Amino acid sequence: MDFSFSAEDREFQREVRAWLDESWPAAARERRARSALARVSKAEQVRWQQKLAERGWAAPNWPVEHGGAGFTATQNYIFDLEMARAGAPRVLPFGITMVAPVIMKFGTEEQKQRFLPDILHSRVWWCQGYSEPGSGSDLASLRMKAEDKGDHYLVNGVKTWTTLAQHADWIFCLVRTSTEERRQLGISFLLIDMQSPGVTVKPIITLDQPVEGFQEINTVYFEDVEVPKANRLGEAGRGWTCAKYLLEFERGNAYSPALKQSLAGLEALAAAEPSGYAASRTGLAASENAGNAPLIDDEAFVTQLRDLEVQVLAMEFVELRILGALSAGQNVGPESSMLKTRGTELQQAVAELALELCGYYGFPLDQSTPLSEDLGPGFGPTHANGAAQAHFNTRKVSIYAGSNEIQRNIMAKLVLGL
Ligand SMILES: Cc1cc2nc3c(=O)[nH]c(=O)nc-3n(C[C@H](O)[C@H](O)[C@H](O)COP(=O)(O)OP(=O)(O)OC[C@H]3O[C@@H](n4cnc5c(N)ncnc54)[C@H](O)[C@@H]3O)c2cc1C
């Protein structure tokens, strides 16, 4: 199989690279390359998203008629590759990648006009209200109730693990509108304004949260919230179909572009370090005098690095093979479960190696300790700032969007026929 890009695709790659070199500020690029903790603020993300929108690239997965880039599968992959190379923030998924395709497929014309432009231009932020306490993997057991009150629903219940709900203007929710024998048939898909009376957001504090401003997840409470029926997507009781459609997009990412970039970053750090602190303290150092040599000269470290590179390369080949199938008009199917499982395992392995590279400077810090240049004078080398937090943060990737155990069940059933 030929994995090389066509001449047009290579031209497209040059165009994307040139635009990113010009548009994504060098200072931000440098900051993100140096510290794992350098996440972007909401304001920075919005500015970036709007810049992409001006270029017509804010929504790579949308058709042109709705203002999307209309990229082919290959162009989408190349775009991801170049965004990762530049260290530019990924398009935030909840609006553009998740709810928008569902609005396009199941929404009325009025709903499309109302919601899509604000998503495209990052004027309105969304979050995902699927999981509830006690309803995660077994999502169809969800209990958040939406009672039919004529022109509106009265919503009561709790959603949890809701990523970035504290910044969101709207939430898309799976709610129970009836109790059918087949649980899936009683579920509807509602779009809820977070400013509605009766909605309360409370933070969940996690291990990766060393300082304020880095909190990611929340519990959202709904108490007698009135939601107009005009905010329901699709028919009542058919929300499960919308939910499954959305999950295809949630799991449809390519992992290798960002992984390759992270490994290249680790290699550059290991080569640059005088390593008075790193190699001698990582526990990886193979030789007595490793402390005076760059870590890249350390056999044990390099073995781990190259091993991961090989695994990422294998991942890339699988992604390119799937890309070939997509370009030929086929669907991804259960292979998305394979990609999600391997991709997230590798994300965790890379974060772990990055932490090892820091030696004891990677020790997690408490809330009162300044962490990076942005936050005050640092402690240890810059790349160690936030390495532990990044390591903790990647624990989530094998859990959300359907845990890896659930993905293995899917593969066993659909690929192996068990
Ligand atoms: C950081 C983070 C962010 C998240 N963001 C969001 C969000 O924005 N919106 C949202 O709706 N949800 C979000 N989630 C929730 C996520 O989708 C759920 O955590 C996930 O579906 C697992 O559900 P659970 O936590 O209830 O665990 P459970 O379903 O209780 O599972 C517990 C354990 O049992 C295993 N298990 C369960 N059933 C089976 C089975 N049949 N076979 C084998 N093993 C099984 C699971 O793999 C897991 O290891 C987020 C989660 C995290 C950690």
The ligand as an ORCA input file, in Angstrom:
! r2SCAN-3c Opt
* xyz 0 1
  C     -11.508     13.713     32.959
  C     -12.837     13.218     32.484
  C     -13.611     14.043     31.694
  C     -14.882     13.626     31.284
  N     -15.658     14.500     30.565
  C     -16.943     14.168     30.312
  C     -17.817     15.135     29.707
  O     -17.438     16.252     29.368
  N     -19.109     14.775     29.533
  C     -19.602     13.544     29.877
  O     -20.775     13.281     29.654
  N     -18.788     12.614     30.441
  C     -17.481     12.913     30.678
  N     -16.645     11.976     31.277
  C     -17.233     10.728     31.762
  C     -16.775      9.484     31.056
  O     -17.408      9.346     29.827
  C     -17.057      8.318     32.013
  O     -16.197      8.444     33.121
  C     -16.851      6.981     31.354
  O     -17.858      6.740     30.421
  C     -16.829      5.835     32.395
  O     -17.966      5.875     33.207
  P     -17.863      5.847     34.806
  O     -16.868      6.861     35.216
  O     -19.236      5.958     35.339
  O     -17.243      4.441     35.159
  P     -17.998      3.041     35.177
  O     -18.855      2.914     33.980
  O     -18.616      2.861     36.503
  O     -16.791      2.035     35.024
  C     -15.914      1.717     36.093
  C     -14.880      0.738     35.582
  O     -15.514     -0.482     35.158
  C     -15.208     -0.773     33.807
  N     -16.404     -1.307     33.135
  C     -17.661     -0.819     33.168
  N     -18.498     -1.580     32.432
  C     -17.736     -2.585     31.911
  C     -18.014     -3.690     31.038
  N     -19.241     -3.894     30.554
  N     -16.984     -4.510     30.699
  C     -15.727     -4.288     31.172
  N     -15.411     -3.267     32.003
  C     -16.396     -2.409     32.356
  C     -14.832      0.588     33.190
  O     -13.972      0.433     32.078
  C     -14.110      1.265     34.352
  O     -12.786      0.805     34.433
  C     -15.363     12.343     31.654
  C     -14.554     11.486     32.415
  C     -13.314     11.922     32.839
  C     -12.484     10.990     33.690
*
